[in-house]
């Protein structure tokens, strides 16, 4: 029997439907949310990604026009000056620095310059600390999107065994914290493994939910999961324009539920970025 597919599109649509009246309320109160994007250099995929984000912001009713396209020759100080300008702008609630940036620039140093309250990706160290302490603040977009997928499709999480494969700071580590927190849509027993664990598959075979976030193409094969388990593919790598996911498509024959190769966590990641911005705007309006 084929696995139930868990596309992210309907989940993202539900998130945007929830945000719509909140955005309208903010606009009516004179506090429309604003997303600032920064693109450095001329990477074509990055340019398309940023353009799509800006178009979505306008569609949602955000305050438009906050985008800075810096030349590939930009210095670290010039990049930081742009970030600080957006930090100081009262009509901006979220800042997104598009990755990758040119090799002469330090991406982590630039991230640290972003006001943590305006950190749309929730990648600032302070926001990682807020997550660990279960404090208010922006949530990492892909982990929050994964929780939203599980919730939308009514996949039981509380009390279940979740194995996260991959310890990266954008997905694996924050997801392990998020799904272990005491919340009806989380509260799981979470095991975090990675490619440095020789017997990692012994853990995934016992899991109720497996989240692949290692960035190793084809790492998760049917023999690595328990029949009927839920499988979330969050790790990918690109070879040119070819997308290579961590989860082999043949896992559909064993899993009970699985995200599709394309259109899984991607749409929900975008939705969570806008949710972070709206929540930041609500906090600003309440001050």
C-alpha positions in Angstrom: 0.0 0.0 0.0 1.4 3.4 -1.0 2.3 5.8 1.7 0.2 8.9 2.4 1.8 11.9 0.8 2.3 15.0 3.0 2.6 17.9 0.6 3.6 21.2 2.2 1.5 23.4 -0.1 -1.9 22.9 1.7 -0.1 23.5 5.1 1.4 26.8 3.8 -2.0 27.8 2.5 -3.5 27.2 5.9 -0.7 29.3 7.6 -1.3 32.2 5.1 -5.1 32.0 5.7 -4.4 32.4 9.4 -2.1 35.4 8.8 -4.4 37.2 6.5 -6.8 38.7 9.1 -3.8 39.5 11.4 -2.1 41.4 8.6 -5.3 43.3 7.9 -5.6 44.2 11.6 -2.0 45.5 11.6 -2.6 47.5 8.5 -5.8 49.0 9.9 -3.8 50.0 13.0 -1.1 51.7 11.0 1.5 49.0 11.5 1.7 46.9 8.2 4.4 44.3 8.5 7.6 44.8 6.5 10.2 42.3 5.2 13.6 43.6 4.1 15.7 41.4 1.8 19.4 41.8 1.1 20.9 40.2 -2.0 24.7 40.5 -2.5 26.1 39.6 -5.9 24.4 38.2 -9.0 23.6 34.6 -8.2 20.6 33.9 -10.4 18.8 31.3 -8.2 19.2 33.7 -5.2 17.8 36.6 -7.2 14.7 34.5 -8.2 14.2 33.4 -4.6 14.3 37.0 -3.3 12.0 38.2 -6.0 9.5 35.5 -5.1 9.7 36.5 -1.4 9.1 40.1 -2.2 6.2 39.3 -4.5 4.6 37.1 -1.8 5.1 40.0 0.7 3.2 42.4 -1.5 0.5 39.7 -2.1 0.0 39.3 1.7 -0.3 43.1 2.2 3.2 43.8 3.6 4.7 47.2 3.5 6.5 47.0 0.1 9.8 48.2 -1.3 12.3 47.0 1.2 15.0 45.4 -0.8 18.7 46.1 -1.2 20.8 44.5 -4.1 24.4 45.0 -3.3 27.2 44.4 -5.8 29.5 41.4 -5.6 32.4 43.7 -4.6 30.6 44.8 -1.4 32.8 44.9 1.7 31.9 43.4 5.1 31.5 47.0 6.6 29.2 48.0 3.7 27.0 44.9 4.3 26.8 45.6 8.0 25.9 49.2 7.3 22.9 48.0 5.2 21.8 45.6 7.9 22.0 48.3 10.6 19.9 50.6 8.4 17.2 48.0 8.3 17.6 47.4 12.0 16.8 51.0 12.7 13.8 51.3 10.3 10.5 51.4 12.2 8.6 49.9 9.3 10.6 46.7 9.0 9.9 43.7 11.1 11.9 41.0 9.4 15.3 41.0 7.7 16.5 38.2 5.4 20.1 38.1 4.2 20.0 35.8 1.2 22.6 33.0 1.1 25.1 32.4 -0.5 27.0 35.7 -0.4 30.4 36.4 -2.2 33.4 34.6 -0.7 35.1 37.7 0.7 32.2 38.1 3.1 31.6 36.4 6.4 28.0 35.2 6.5 28.0 34.4 10.2 29.4 37.8 11.1 26.7 39.4 9.1 24.0 37.3 10.8 25.2 38.5 14.1 24.5 42.1 13.0 20.8 41.5 12.5 18.5 42.7 15.3 17.4 39.3 16.8 13.8 40.6 17.0 13.9 41.2 13.2 15.7 37.9 12.4 13.2 36.4 9.9 15.2 33.2 9.6 15.7 32.9 13.4 19.4 32.0 12.8 20.9 34.6 15.3 22.5 32.9 18.4 20.1 34.8 20.7 17.2 33.2 18.9 18.7 29.8 19.2 19.0 30.5 22.9 15.4 31.6 23.1 14.3 28.4 21.4 16.3 26.3 23.9 14.6 28.1 26.8 11.2 28.1 25.1 11.0 31.9 25.2 9.0 34.1 22.8 10.8 35.0 19.5 11.1 33.9 15.9 11.3 30.2 15.3 13.7 28.5 12.8 11.6 28.3 9.6 12.2 24.8 8.4 11.8 23.1 11.8 8.7 25.1 12.5 7.4 24.1 9.1 8.0 20.4 9.8 6.0 20.7 13.0 3.3 22.4 11.1 3.2 19.5 8.5 2.9 16.9 11.2 0.1 18.9 12.9 -1.8 19.6 9.7 -1.9 15.9 8.7 -2.7 14.8 12.3 0.5 12.7 12.6 0.8 11.9 16.3 4.0 13.4 17.8 3.4 13.7 21.6 5.0 10.6 23.3 6.3 9.3 20.0 9.9 8.5 19.1 11.3 11.0 16.6 14.7 10.4 15.1 16.3 13.4 13.4 19.2 12.6 11.0 21.5 15.6 10.8 22.8 18.0 13.4 23.0 21.2 11.3 22.1 24.5 13.0 19.4 25.4 10.5 17.3 22.2 10.8 18.6 19.2 12.9 19.6 20.8 16.1 16.7 23.3 16.4 14.2 20.7 15.3 15.4 18.3 18.1 14.7 21.1 20.6 11.4 22.1 19.1 9.8 18.7 19.0 10.8 17.9 22.5 9.1 20.9 24.0 6.0 20.5 26.1 3.3 21.3 23.6 0.4 19.2 22.2 2.0 19.3 18.7 5.4 18.3 20.1 6.4 16.6 23.4 8.2 13.7 21.7 11.1 11.6 22.7 13.7 12.9 20.2 17.0 11.2 19.2 19.5 13.2 17.2 21.9 11.2 15.0 24.3 12.1 12.2 26.8 10.7 9.8 29.4 10.4 12.6 27.2 7.8 14.3 28.2 4.4 12.8 24.9 2.7 13.7 22.6 5.6 13.0 20.2 3.2 11.1 19.6 1.2 14.3 17.9 4.3 15.6 15.9 5.2 12.5 14.5 1.6 12.3 12.9 2.0 15.7 11.5 5.5 15.1 7.8 6.4 14.7 8.9 9.5 12.8 12.2 10.0 10.8 13.3 13.4 9.7 16.2 13.4 7.2 18.2 16.6 7.3 21.8 15.5 6.7 22.2 16.7 3.1 23.5 13.3 1.9 21.6 12.2 -1.2 19.8 8.9 -0.9 21.0 8.3 2.6 17.6 7.1 3.8 16.6 3.8 2.1 13.6 1.6 2.7 15.6 -0.8 5.0 16.4 2.2 7.3 12.8 2.8 8.3 10.2 0.9 10.2 7.2 -0.2 8.1 4.4 2.4 8.6 6.7 5.1 10.0 6.3 8.8 9.0 9.3 10.1 6.9 10.0 13.8 6.5 12.6 14.7 3.9 14.3 18.0 4.8 17.8 17.5 3.5 18.8 18.1 -0.1 21.8 18.7 -2.2 22.0 20.1 -5.7 24.1 18.9 -8.7 23.7 21.8 -11.1 19.9 22.2 -11.4 19.2 18.6 -10.2 17.8 18.2 -6.7 19.0 15.2 -4.8 17.0 14.5 -1.6 18.2 12.6 1.5 15.2 10.3 1.2 15.2 7.8 -1.6 11.8 7.7 -3.4 11.6 4.0 -2.9 10.9 4.7 0.8 7.3 5.4 -0.2 6.8 1.6 -0.4 7.5 1.1 3.3 6.5 4.4 5.0 3.1 5.0 6.3 3.3 8.7 5.4 6.0 10.7 3.6 6.7 14.1 2.2 7.0 14.3 -1.6 10.3 14.7 -3.3 9.3 18.3 -4.4 6.9 20.5 -2.5 7.4 19.0 0.9 9.0 21.2 3.5 9.9 24.0 1.1 6.4 25.7 1.0 6.1 25.5 4.8 9.6 27.0 5.3 8.5 30.1 3.4 5.2 30.3 5.3 7.0 30.3 8.6 9.3 33.1 7.5 6.3 35.3 6.9 4.7 34.1 10.2 7.9 35.3 12.0 7.5 38.7 10.4 3.9 39.0 11.3 4.5 38.0 14.9 7.3 40.6 15.1 5.0 43.2 13.7 2.4 42.3 16.3 4.9 42.7 19.1 5.9 46.1 17.6 2.3 47.2 17.5 1.7 46.2 21.1 4.5 48.4 22.4 
